[in-house]
Amino acid sequence: MKKLLWISQYVPYDGVVHAGGKTHNYYIKYFEKSKKFDIFLITLAEKYQEKEIDLDQYGISYDAEVVNSNAFKDIYRKIYNFRSMYDSEHRLCQTILSYQFESLKKRVIRYGKNNTPDIVIMQWTGAAFLLPLVKSLFPNAKTVIIEEDVSFLGYERKYNEEDNEARKKRKKKVYEKLRNRELELLAACDIVVLNNGKDKDLLLQNGIPEDKMQIVPPFYEDYSSKERNTDCSTILFYGVMSRIENHEAAVWFVENVMPLLEDMDVRFEIVGSNPKEELIRMSNERVHVRGYVDDVGQYLAKCLCMVVPLTLGAGIKVKVLEGLSAGVPILSSYVGIEGIPVEDGKEIFCCETPREYDTIIRSLIASDNLRDSVSEASRKFMDRTYNIDEKLDKLVEKLG
């Protein structure tokens, strides 16, 4: 049994709500289930997550700093983290806060005093910044970086979308520094795990060898057993609404597409935790901001379609996979479906302009056959394309 050190800045547990956390949780517990590894996790947790941590139940040892909150500690952390949050020249390139990085670093050093792992996995780019330390402490260990998305691509989009020249200049600096540093780290590790072929192609173009990269799909909730009972008046938007890319996409749809549909009996249902006040103020009889819901599946089962008008972010959007598994017609920008090899007009509808969304929505309302054909095609696509266990087995075999 090989000793495996796993480092991540977000604690995994059953019931974690964010997509990246679900993938992390599934991966680490799948590795444990293989019985090939003695796993030790170094991670961070918020106070509210402490009671949710279930790693002991799965036989996974861990060292998690629980970030307690009080007025003094909050002020101290804000000061300590200021440069890592706002300085475009900072060494961590805004991928992880200074306090988080130093907490992980301290725990890795402490672990290394009495342990020599055979393998070290770093989950997310922020944790990958520990690679030089890992290599110095454990020079014979095989090193793995899991990139749920390529971070510099998301930062490139941020600066391209910025209209203010001063902010654009700062964001470009962050992007360029992050791109160089991220590629250096990926080149220096032994294995890079990616969620999709698009990211693999991007890294190939930037000099990362193909034989170093392995694709493993992200975890997604499989809603294929949900029976579709379409309510043609409901357009769904689904995502963690505290994320700026989701917030801006939902606001854009309310402001630019809903006015075109004024003559139609439709409402826009926005589902996801922590919606911002700006979005909540847009609520009316045609725009419903639901916040967190226990069962997204009930919305996926009934909606006419799901819209994903994203312009920011990078990597596979897990909500799109979940919508496809449920047989929901999905209308998405290119950014929303990148890395997912769907065919426009067959399993999904690519839309960029308000008029394109308007046209497809009207077509879906008018045609039972169109809704049914897309629903069937999307479910079949997921059946033949996304088998996470098969890909994880290959990674386990490679490392075991």
C-alpha positions in Angstrom: 0.0 0.0 0.0 1.5 3.3 -1.1 1.6 6.4 1.1 -0.3 9.2 -0.6 -0.3 12.8 0.7 -3.2 14.8 -0.7 -3.2 18.7 -0.4 -6.2 20.9 -1.1 -7.4 24.3 0.0 -11.0 23.2 0.3 -12.1 20.3 2.6 -14.1 17.5 0.9 -17.2 15.9 2.4 -20.4 14.3 1.3 -22.9 17.1 0.8 -20.4 19.8 -0.2 -22.3 22.2 -2.5 -19.7 23.6 -4.9 -18.9 21.6 -8.1 -15.2 21.5 -7.5 -15.6 20.3 -4.0 -17.9 17.5 -5.2 -15.2 16.3 -7.7 -12.5 16.5 -5.0 -14.7 14.5 -2.6 -15.5 11.8 -5.2 -11.8 11.5 -6.3 -10.3 11.1 -2.9 -12.9 8.6 -1.7 -12.6 6.6 -4.9 -8.8 6.4 -4.3 -9.5 5.2 -0.8 -12.0 2.6 -2.0 -9.3 1.1 -4.3 -7.4 0.0 -1.1 -4.1 0.7 -2.8 -3.2 3.9 -0.9 -2.7 5.0 2.7 -4.1 8.5 2.3 -3.4 11.6 4.4 -5.1 14.8 3.5 -3.9 18.3 4.4 -6.7 20.8 3.9 -8.6 23.9 5.2 -12.2 24.2 6.5 -14.6 26.9 7.5 -16.1 26.7 11.0 -19.5 25.7 9.6 -17.9 22.8 7.7 -16.2 21.2 10.8 -19.3 19.1 11.7 -19.7 18.0 8.1 -16.2 16.4 7.8 -16.7 12.7 7.3 -13.2 11.5 6.2 -12.8 9.3 9.3 -15.8 7.3 8.2 -14.0 6.5 4.9 -10.7 5.6 6.6 -8.9 8.8 5.4 -6.6 10.5 7.9 -6.4 14.2 7.7 -5.1 17.5 9.2 -7.5 20.3 8.6 -7.2 23.8 9.9 -10.6 25.0 10.9 -10.8 28.8 10.2 -12.5 30.2 13.3 -14.0 33.7 13.0 -14.0 36.6 15.4 -13.6 40.4 15.0 -9.8 40.3 15.8 -9.0 37.3 13.6 -11.1 38.6 10.7 -9.3 42.0 10.7 -5.9 40.2 11.0 -6.6 37.9 8.1 -7.9 40.8 5.9 -4.6 42.6 6.5 -2.5 39.5 6.0 -4.3 38.5 2.8 -4.5 42.0 1.3 -1.6 41.7 -1.1 -2.5 38.2 -2.2 -6.0 39.5 -3.0 -5.2 42.7 -4.8 -1.5 43.0 -5.7 -1.1 42.1 -9.4 2.6 41.3 -8.7 2.0 38.9 -5.8 3.7 35.5 -6.1 0.4 33.5 -5.6 -1.3 35.2 -8.6 -4.6 35.5 -6.8 -5.2 31.7 -6.8 -5.0 31.3 -3.0 -4.9 33.6 -0.1 -1.7 34.1 1.8 -3.2 32.8 5.0 -4.5 29.7 3.3 -1.1 29.1 1.6 0.9 29.5 4.8 -1.5 27.3 6.7 -1.1 24.5 4.2 2.7 25.0 4.0 3.0 24.7 7.8 1.1 21.5 7.8 3.0 20.0 5.0 6.3 20.7 6.8 4.9 19.2 10.0 3.8 16.1 8.1 7.2 15.8 6.5 9.1 15.5 9.8 7.8 12.0 10.4 6.5 10.8 6.9 7.8 10.1 3.5 5.0 9.8 0.9 5.3 7.9 -2.3 2.9 10.2 -4.0 1.8 13.8 -3.5 -1.4 15.1 -5.1 -2.1 18.8 -5.1 -5.7 19.7 -5.9 -6.4 23.0 -7.6 -3.8 25.6 -8.8 -3.5 27.3 -5.4 -2.3 24.1 -3.8 0.0 23.5 -6.8 2.1 26.5 -5.6 3.4 24.2 -2.9 5.1 22.0 -5.5 8.6 23.5 -4.9 8.3 22.8 -1.2 6.9 19.3 -1.8 9.9 18.5 -4.1 12.4 19.7 -1.6 10.8 17.7 1.3 10.0 14.6 -0.7 12.4 14.4 -3.7 11.5 10.8 -4.5 7.7 11.2 -4.4 5.7 11.2 -7.6 3.9 14.5 -7.9 0.4 15.1 -9.3 -1.4 18.3 -10.0 -5.2 18.1 -10.5 -6.4 21.1 -12.6 -10.2 21.1 -12.5 -9.7 24.0 -14.9 -6.7 25.8 -16.3 -6.6 28.9 -14.1 -4.8 31.3 -16.5 -7.6 30.9 -19.1 -10.1 32.2 -16.6 -7.9 35.2 -15.8 -7.3 35.9 -19.5 -11.1 36.2 -19.9 -11.3 38.5 -16.9 -8.9 41.0 -18.3 -10.4 40.8 -21.8 -13.9 41.5 -20.4 -12.7 44.5 -18.3 -13.6 47.9 -19.7 -11.7 50.1 -17.2 -8.2 50.6 -18.6 -6.5 50.8 -15.2 -8.2 47.6 -14.0 -7.6 45.9 -17.3 -3.9 46.6 -17.1 -3.7 45.1 -13.6 -5.7 42.0 -14.6 -3.5 41.5 -17.6 -0.5 41.5 -15.3 -2.1 38.9 -13.1 -2.9 36.8 -16.1 0.6 36.9 -17.6 2.3 36.2 -14.2 -0.2 33.3 -13.5 0.2 31.8 -17.0 4.0 31.7 -16.7 3.9 30.3 -13.2 1.1 27.8 -13.8 2.9 26.4 -16.8 6.2 26.1 -14.9 4.5 24.1 -12.1 2.7 21.8 -14.6 5.9 21.2 -16.5 7.7 20.4 -13.2 5.3 17.8 -11.8 5.0 14.2 -13.0 1.3 13.9 -13.8 -1.3 16.6 -14.7 -4.9 15.5 -14.3 -7.4 17.5 -16.4 -11.2 17.4 -16.7 -11.5 17.8 -20.5 -9.8 17.6 -23.8 -10.0 21.3 -24.5 -7.7 22.0 -21.5 -5.4 19.3 -22.7 -5.2 20.9 -26.2 -4.5 24.3 -24.5 -1.6 22.9 -22.5 -0.2 21.1 -25.5 -0.1 24.4 -27.3 1.8 25.8 -24.3 4.5 23.1 -24.3 3.2 20.6 -21.7 4.0 17.1 -23.0 1.0 14.9 -23.9 2.3 11.8 -22.1 2.2 13.8 -18.8 -1.5 14.6 -19.0 -4.5 12.4 -18.1 -8.1 13.3 -18.5 -10.6 12.4 -15.8 -14.1 13.8 -16.0 -15.5 15.9 -13.1 -18.0 14.4 -10.8 -21.6 15.3 -11.6 -25.0 14.4 -10.1 -26.6 11.9 -12.5 -30.2 12.9 -13.1 -30.9 10.4 -15.8 -33.5 8.6 -13.7 -35.6 11.8 -13.5 -38.7 11.6 -15.7 -39.2 14.8 -17.8 -42.5 16.5 -17.2 -42.0 19.7 -19.1 -43.5 23.0 -17.9 -43.2 25.1 -21.0 -43.3 28.3 -19.0 -40.1 27.8 -17.0 -36.6 28.8 -18.1 -34.0 27.6 -15.6 -30.6 29.1 -14.6 -28.7 27.0 -12.1 -25.4 27.7 -10.3 -23.7 29.0 -7.2 -24.8 32.6 -7.4 -22.0 34.1 -5.3 -19.7 33.3 -8.2 -19.3 36.4 -10.4 -19.6 34.5 -13.7 -23.0 33.1 -12.6 -24.3 36.4 -11.2 -23.4 38.4 -14.3 -24.8 35.7 -16.7 -28.2 35.7 -14.8 -28.3 39.5 -14.7 -27.5 39.6 -18.5 -30.4 37.2 -19.3 -32.9 39.2 -17.2 -31.9 42.5 -18.8 -31.4 41.3 -22.4 -33.5 38.2 -23.1 -36.5 38.4 -20.9 -37.7 41.7 -22.5 -37.8 39.9 -25.9 -40.1 37.3 -24.4 -42.6 39.8 -22.9 -45.4 38.4 -25.2 -44.7 34.8 -24.0 -46.0 33.2 -20.8 -42.6 32.4 -19.4 -40.8 32.9 -16.1 -37.1 32.8 -15.3 -36.2 30.6 -12.3 -32.8 31.3 -10.8 -31.6 28.4 -8.5 -28.4 28.5 -6.5 -27.0 29.5 -3.2 -26.0 33.0 -2.1 -27.6 35.3 -4.8 -26.4 38.8 -4.6 -28.7 41.7 -3.6 -28.6 43.2 -7.1 -30.1 40.0 -8.5 -32.7 39.7 -5.7 -33.9 43.2 -6.4 -34.7 42.1 -10.0 -37.3 39.6 -8.7 -40.8 40.0 -10.0 -43.7 37.9 -11.3 -41.5 36.7 -14.2 -38.1 36.5 -12.5 -37.9 34.2 -9.4 -34.7 34.1 -7.4 -34.9 30.9 -5.4 -31.6 30.7 -3.7 -30.4 27.4 -2.4 -32.7 24.4 -2.9 -32.4 20.9 -1.6 -33.3 19.2 -4.8 -32.2 20.7 -8.1 -33.5 17.6 -9.8 -37.1 18.8 -9.5 -36.4 21.9 -11.4 -34.4 20.1 -14.1 -37.3 17.6 -14.5 -39.9 20.3 -15.2 -38.2 23.2 -16.9 -38.6 24.0 -20.6 -34.8 24.5 -20.9 -31.7 25.6 -19.0 -29.7 28.7 -20.1 -26.0 29.1 -19.6 -25.0 32.5 -21.0 -21.6 32.6 -19.4 -18.7 34.9 -20.6 -16.3 34.3 -17.7 -14.7 31.2 -16.1 -12.8 28.2 -17.5 -13.1 24.4 -17.5 -16.1 22.1 -17.7 -19.4 23.5 -16.3 -20.7 20.6 -14.2 -24.2 22.0 -14.2 -24.2 21.5 -18.0 -23.4 17.8 -17.6 -26.1 17.5 -15.0 -28.6 19.2 -17.3 -27.6 16.9 -20.1 -28.0 13.8 -17.9 -31.6 15.0 -17.1 -32.4 15.4 -20.8 -32.9 19.2 -20.4 -32.6 21.2 -23.6 -29.6 23.5 -22.9 -29.0 26.9 -24.5 -25.4 28.0 -23.9 -22.7 30.3 -24.9 -19.4 28.8 -26.1 -17.8 29.5 -22.7 -20.6 27.5 -21.0 -20.0 24.3 -23.0 -16.3 24.4 -23.7 -14.6 21.1 -23.2 -17.9 19.2 -23.7 -17.9 17.7 -27.2 -21.6 18.3 -27.9 -23.1 19.0 -31.3 -24.9 22.3 -31.8 -28.6 21.7 -32.7 -28.4 18.0 -31.6 -27.6 17.7 -28.0 -27.4 21.4 -27.2 -28.1 24.9 -28.7 -25.2 27.4 -29.0 -26.4 30.9 -28.4 -24.5 34.1 -28.0 -26.9 37.0 -28.7 -30.3 37.8 -27.0 -32.1 37.2 -30.3 -30.6 33.7 -30.6 -31.8 32.8 -27.1 -35.2 34.2 -28.0 -35.5 32.3 -31.2 -34.6 28.9 -29.7 -36.9 29.3 -26.7 -39.8 30.1 -29.0 -39.0 27.0 -31.1 -38.8 24.8 -28.0 -42.2 26.0 -26.8 -43.7 25.5 -30.2 -42.4 21.9 -30.9 -42.8 18.8 -28.7 -40.8 16.9 -31.2 -37.8 19.3 -30.9 -37.9 19.1 -27.1 -38.1 15.3 -27.2 -35.3 14.8 -29.8 -32.9 17.1 -27.9 -33.7 15.4 -24.6 -33.1 11.9 -26.0 -29.9 13.0 -27.7 -28.5 14.6 -24.6 -29.1 11.6 -22.4 -27.5 9.3 -25.0 -24.5 11.6 -25.2 -23.9 11.4 -21.5 -24.2 7.6 -21.5 -21.5 7.1 -24.1 -19.2 10.0 -23.2 -18.8 10.5 -19.4 -17.7 7.5 -17.4 -15.8 8.9 -14.4 -15.0 5.6 -12.8 -13.4 4.1 -15.9 -11.0 7.1 -16.1 -10.3 7.1 -12.4 -9.4 3.4 -12.5 -6.7 4.2 -15.1 -5.3 6.9 -12.9 -5.4 4.6 -9.8 -3.6 1.9 -11.8 -1.0 4.4 -13.0 -0.2 5.6 -9.5 -0.8 2.3 -7.6 
